[in-house]
Amino acid sequence: MKIRLLFFVFLLIGPAWGCLNLDEQDLQGHHITNSDPFDDPDYFFSDSPGRWGEDLREVERRPITPETRNDRGVCLAHLGRAKEALAIFRQIEAESPGRYQTAANMGTCYELIGEDRLALFWIKEGIRRNPNSHQGTEWLHQSILEAKLALAKNPEWFRDHSLLGYDFGSNQAPVLPPQLASPAEQVRLRKALEYQLGERVPLVPPPDPIVGDLLFNLANLRTLDTSVQRGQVWMKFSLRYHPPALNLARRRLAYLESLAPVKPVRLQRTEPAPPWRPALAVCSLLTLLLFYQRRQGR
């Protein structure tokens, strides 16, 4: 009986769950229904230094182990102290060689201090130690570092090369590359872009041509695999980083906006309870408790 009472009260005062659907459209003008929360790159890539400062203080209160030292290095890297973090990871590698996390973290720290060749070595070593690391997306981190090294040799590298190897066309509307004809390949690329950009954007301020190129590709993919509205949100975000195809990105954004302007939408998985619901819950609870006590007294 008590459990049923609590469940009833939760239904009264708790959030109202519902399926919220957005009406969006594809490039052909067909209306599509999308129940996923609307894309918000600023929220997706948010990274608070205050949070990492708190995490660092919490880690430093724990017993010293390879795991806590690793976590301390991660916090330091996010706080802009990559050299200090690298020293920690190098010491862990010397004492406990072969750990995947150490290799991956050393690669990231070497990249943050501008040692891209060493970064590539350790990212490849991390992939060798754990091919499924970072949800199997580290192949993209390797490609990013190879592109950075190529750009260091030839600043015009992007004129004749592509980081991902996919061509979404040069017209105002993107076209699907043949390599992405399979929905499974589209999911694989989108997963890699979102994961690697989620790691990279908080650490790399704009402008940055590589991040810009990755965001531009994600914008094209979102336009084609989801909707015009999702595509233009990511295309606008890519412009902050000045992608190599900057003029095309601007033209494409203008075209997508002409098809279906994005309306400000803030989706939530829950709807707040009406203001009268807590009062009703209290009254209902008192009534049920009185009823329960009378039954017990019989």
Buried (B, 14 or more C-beta within 10 A) or exposed (E): EEEEBEEEBEEBBEEEEEEBEBEBBBBEEEEBEBEEBBBBBEEEBEEEEEEBEEBBEEBEEEEEEBBBBBBBBBBBBBBEBBEBBBBBBBBBBEEEEEBBBBBBBBBBBBBBBEBBEBBBBBBBBBBEBBEEBBEBBBBBBBBBBBBBBBBEEEEEBBEEEBBBEBEBEEEBBBEBBEEBEEEEEBEBBBBBBBBBBBBBBBBBEBEBBBBBBBBBBBBBBBBBBBBBBBBBBBBBBBBBBBBBBBEBBBBBBEBBBEBBEBEEEEEEEEEEBEEEBEEEBEEBBEEBEEEBEEEEEE
